[in-house]
Amino acid sequence: MSKITGAQAFVQCLQEEGVDTIFGFPGGVIIDLYDELANSSIKNLLVRHEQGAVHAADGYARASGKTGVALLTSGPGATNGVTGIATAYMDSIPVVVFTGQVPRALIGNDAFQEVDIVGITRPCTKHNYLVSDPEDLVPTIREAFYLASSGRPGPVLVDLPKDIIGSLVDFPEKEEIRMRTYQPHVEPHPGQIVKACQAIVEAERPVFYVGGGVILSNSSEELTALAEKTQIPVTMTLMGLGAFPGTNPLSTGMLGMHGSYASNMMVAKSDLLIAVGARFDDRITGRLDKFAPDAKVIHIDIDPTSISKNVEVDIPIVSDCKHALTAMNAWFNSYKEIDSLSEKYQPWRSQVKEWDTKHPLSYKEEGDIIKPQYVIETINRLTGGDAIISTEVGQNQMWAAQFYKFNKPRHWLSSGGLGTMGFGLPAAIGAKMAFPDATVIDIAGDGSIQMNIQELATAKQYNTPVKVAILNNNYLGMVRQWQELFYDKRYAGTVMEVTPDFVALAKAYGAAGLRAKTKSEVEPVIKEALAINDKVVIMDFAIKREECVFPMVPAGGATTEMLLV
Amino acid sequence: MKHTLSVLLQNKPGALSRVTGLFSGRGFNIESLCVAETLDPKVSSMTLVTRGNDAIIEQVTKQLHKLIDVIKVTDISEGEYVEREMVVIRVQAEANTRAEVLRVIDIFRGKVVDVSPTSYAVEITGPESKIKAVIDLLRPIGIKEVVRTGTIAMARAPKK
């Protein structure tokens, strides 16, 4: 077998994995990799900050379902990527991050731009590697892609010392990867499926509680089929939005801290909670002893650690959601009394409908003042609910989650677990690289957009004309909301006394800048933005400054005790 | 409740810190931890003593199992098992106490491994309760230093 350089092997491995786009930032120890990538067909986007590279790879992965790839240099390049890695970790997004490392002989010597990135990222990666032998390079990269995308997906980091990249290595044939220590439990236990289906048949007030696992496992169709067959209402977590059509009459939208009244009430009053690919996060459950107190719990999740972590589960199903839902659909296909089942749940559905009618998601109109919810509603209407929406974190994120009706999976890209401000813009660029013809909009706040605003230059350089809708209130709005409600309006540290002129800033970055100061200007601005397809557009909406996100369950409170509009 | 877990893991750099990092990161506690190579040099065996209610131990076990480097996790305290710990104690041994020290460690089948004009270093092996008992007895005489290995444990073979 003829040997090739480590850098050549790296590029060949990427090609073998079908990687067409990577996001990165070069540095001394990875020049060889950049040199080799330049000779390949792989698109290599130069971001403006390494955090942006990992978020862009993450956004690419969320939108496309493929594994995202980022390439960072050693030291600060690697540490700048950590927030991106932790973001992907919390949301189980398949990303492989390559970092350069100082030559092996210098490791541990406090060499220039040396950092123990494997040590630093150990708790926020699914797994990570320092390649310490040239012959390990190819098998390690292959294993990294396998780990990132299989089982419960997640980020995997591979640290590449400079001398390994430069050494000569074999490039063995790829074989099926089998790991003694890692065998994800993909198939459900048939007995548990029967138990779950019987519990559904016996229930009076069942609820589907659906999370990001349904999206990650591409099982929206199976879930939708099961919910429609059984006519059981569906609520989704922030990560689950789009797993079930938001406009379907069975959908009550999101649950949890800023979930709809109907969602939280129905979960609280249910007698059977069917959790699918969700993990009972504290933002969902609120006070644990008041969470679905009368419900039997079915929990489908590929990760056994998620089961009975926060809420005790009666019928655990450790499995890929797709396999479990397919098996449940098959069970109900041969269930003779499916029609009477749907009928049995009728009073329950009416009750849910009643809650929804009593307190629908809403907001108060205030003349020509721009309400942020109205901006989202208008974007939803004018895009037909079809756009890929990324968000920053805070009020902008919650309003987008509440008022944009996602009918398809992989159209909602938001940092749920870690709650990373600065995620939305680079994630949108990543999504736009995966789907160049899609309308991709980052819903942002004036605070969070500034956390990675430098990526406007990346978007310009690679012609990824994403749109950014800034809900501008000159506050760090979500924290301000907590201060208004729980700190007697002491707005410590949340007033953005200086905010750039985003329209002028757009121009500086070669983007189009539009501004709406009144409600009547909102629709024309969005229409104009949607018509611009050859450059990035920033829409600056001067929204009502002290608008709050409602409903709201105060942190640690019971989910039935919501603050309403 | 105290639980003794036996963990087989890949003998790779960083594998141990993945385990300890998991415990500190998730707020689980480690009472003792003992790790060494097995007959297969690619595999290490770890005995880990931790404390928690059933739900916590279930999480500990699952989280350990989730680590890519971990091969097998067994809560051996669920069944019959033998546990051993070794302690080396440097105890004050002047003319008036030397005989007493020897008597005590003889009862516990310990032995002297180092001698100086004013002290003995004694080695004792046994389950945790025995180690505690010997320390309690030697303490009034004057313990200068204690070094413990932490517990190692093995499930008992089935009797039938």
Chai-1 contact restraints between the chains, C-beta under 6 A:
chainA,res_idxA,chainB,res_idxB,connection_type,confidence,min_distance_angstrom,max_distance_angstrom,comment,restraint_id
A,R122,B,G21,contact,1.0,0.0,6.0,A-B,restraint_1
A,P123,B,G21,contact,1.0,0.0,6.0,A-B,restraint_2
A,P123,B,G25,contact,1.0,0.0,6.0,A-B,restraint_3
A,H127,B,I68,contact,1.0,0.0,6.0,A-B,restraint_4
A,T181,B,I68,contact,1.0,0.0,6.0,A-B,restraint_5
A,T181,B,I71,contact,1.0,0.0,6.0,A-B,restraint_6
A,Y182,B,I68,contact,1.0,0.0,6.0,A-B,restraint_7
A,P304,B,K62,contact,1.0,0.0,6.0,A-B,restraint_8
A,T305,B,K62,contact,1.0,0.0,6.0,A-B,restraint_9
A,T305,B,Q63,contact,1.0,0.0,6.0,A-B,restraint_10
A,T305,B,K66,contact,1.0,0.0,6.0,A-B,restraint_11
